[in-house]
Amino acid sequence: MKKDLKDDTTCVDFDIWNYATNDSLFIGLYKILFAGFGYRSNAILTNRILKNVTETLVNKSSNKTFYIPLIHELFFSSLDGYKDFEELNGKLRSISINSKKQLVVIVDNLERCDANQIIFFLKMLNNLSSISNTVFLVAYSQNRLDKLIEENKDVDSHYYEKVINHVIKISYVSSAKYRDVLDTCTTNYLLSYGIS
C-alpha cells in the first residue's frame, strides 16, 4: 500500500505496543501526528503543552480516568490542563488544514494492549476525528474488541462503531492453510537459489 501512495501522502507507522501507559500513548500519538505533517518549529512550546496535559492525565489517574465518554472530561477540574489540551488540538487542526499532505497513520499491535489502553486509544481517535487530512488505519480483532467493550460497564456497547468508519474484513486462515502457504513460499524461495 505504501508503494502505491501518491507523493502528497505521508504514511507513518504507530506501534501502540511501544507505549506502556496511557499518558505515554497520548504523547507518542500527538508527536507522530505533528511530525507526520512536518511540524518542527516551536518544539519547546509543544513539549511544554504535552507535559502539562500528561501531568493532568497522571494527576487524575483514578480507576475511572480512562473510561469517561470524551477525553475533554479528563480536564474538567483542571482549567490549565484543559486550556493546554485545546491549544494542542487547535495547533494540530491548524497545521492539518494548511497542509498540502494527506497523513495516513497505520496503527499496529492493538491486540497486544490491555483493555484500558485499547479503550483509551479509541477515545483518542474519536477526539482526533476533527483533524483534517488524516486517516487512521487500525488493525484489530473484531471478536476481541467486542468482548472488551461488552465487559466494560462504563462504555456504550456500540461505542467503537462511532469511531471506526469503514471496516475491511480479512478472512480467517486455518493453521493448515497457513502452513501450506508457508511451505509453498519456502519451496519457491529455495528453488530460486537452486536448492531442491
N, C-alpha and C positions, 0 to 999 in steps of 0.2 A: 504494500500500500504506500509506504514512504517513497518508493522509487517513482510511483506514478503521480505524486503530488505536484501541483503547479509551483512555480518559483515564488509566488506570493503567499505560499502556505508554509508555516513553520510547524514542525512536528516535534513534540517533546515527550519524553517518557517520564512518568511519575510512578515510581515503585513504592506503593503505600507501605509495604513491609519494612522499608528502611526507617520508618518513624515509629518509635516505641510508645509515644504518648500522644494524646490529642493536641497538646499545645505545640509539640514539635511538628506534628502533621499540619497544623494550621500555618505555622511559619514556613514550612517546606513548600506547601502548595502556593502560597502567595508569592514567595520568592521565585518559584518556577514560572508563575504567570507573568510577573514583571520582566524576568529575563527573557521569556518567550517573545515578548513584544519589543525586546531590545532596550529596555529601560535601564539606564546606567547612572543617570545624573541624580544628585541629591540622595545618594545611598544612605548617608548618615541619618537623614530625617526618616527614611523608610524603615531603617533598623530601629530607630527610637520608637516609632509607632508600633512596629511589630513587637518590640519588647514590652511596651505598655499594655498592648492588647493581650499578649501572652500572660503577663503578670495578673491581669484581670481574670483570665481564664483559670489560672492556678489558684488565685485567691477565692474563687467561687467554686472550687472543685469538690463540691459535695456529691453525694450519690446521684442527685437529680441534675447536676450541671449539664450533662450531655444528652439529656432526654427531653429537653424542652422543645416546643414546636419550632422556634426560629432562633438562630444564633444571636440576633439582636438582644434577646431577652437575657443573654449572659451579662449584659452591661446595664441592665435595668437599674441596679442600685449603685452603679459607678459611672457617673457622668463623664469623667475623664476617659475611661476605657471606651465608652460608647462614642465619644467625640473622636477619639483616635481611630476607632473602627470605621466610622463614617468617613473620616478623612482618607483612610487607607482605601476603602471601596470607591470613593469619589475619584481618587487619583488613578486607580486601575480602570474605572469606567472611562475616564477622560483619555487615557492612553489607548485603550482598545478602540474607542470611537474614532480617534485621529489616526489610528494605524492603517496602513495600506495592506497589512498582512492578515491572513486568517490563521488563527492558532489552534492546533489540534493537540490536545493533551491525552496521551494514552496512559490509562491507569491500569496497572497490573498488580497481581498478588492480593486482590481484595479478599480472596478466600482464606488467606493465612491470618487475617486480623481477627481480633475478638469482636464480640457483638457491639460493645460500646463504641469502638473505633469505627466500625462499619456504619453504624447509625449516625455518628458524628460526621463522618465524611459525606454521607448522603445529605445531611442538613447543610453542610457547607456548599455542596453542589446546588442545592435549592436556592441558597442566598447568592450564589455566583451566576445565576441564570440571567441576570440583567447585564452581564458583561458582554459587550458586542464582539463580533468576530472570533468567538471562542466556541470550540466544540470539545466535549469530553467523550472519549471512547473508553468505556469501562467494561472490563471482563469480569463476569461473576457467575456463580451457580444459582439458577433460579430457585432450586429446592432449598439450598442453604439460606438464601435471602428470605424466602417465605417463612422458613422455620424461625429465624432470628426475629423477624417482625412479629410473628404470631406469639412468641414467648415474651416479647417486650410489652408490658402493660401500659407504658407511657407513650407509645407511638401508635397512631392510627394504622390499622391493618392494611390500608391502601396507600400508605404514606409514600413508598418509593415509586408508585405509579405516577405521582405528581412530579417526581424528579426525573425519571427516565422517560424520554420522549419517544424513542424508537428502539425496538428490540430486534436483534438479529440472532436467531436461534441456531446453534451449531448442534448437529445430531450427535447423539451418544455413540461412541465407538467401543465395541466389545473388546475385551482383552485379546481374544483370538484374532480378531481383525487387525488390531494394533500390532500384534506380534507378526502377522503375515505381511503387513506393510513394511515393518521394520526389517524383516528378513529379506524382502524383495529389494528394498533400498540398499541394504548392506551388500547383497549379492551383486547388484548392478554397480555399486561403487568399487568393489573388489575387482570385478570383471574389467572395469575401465582402466585398471592398473595391470591387467593381465594375470590376475590371481583367480584361480578357479576354486 
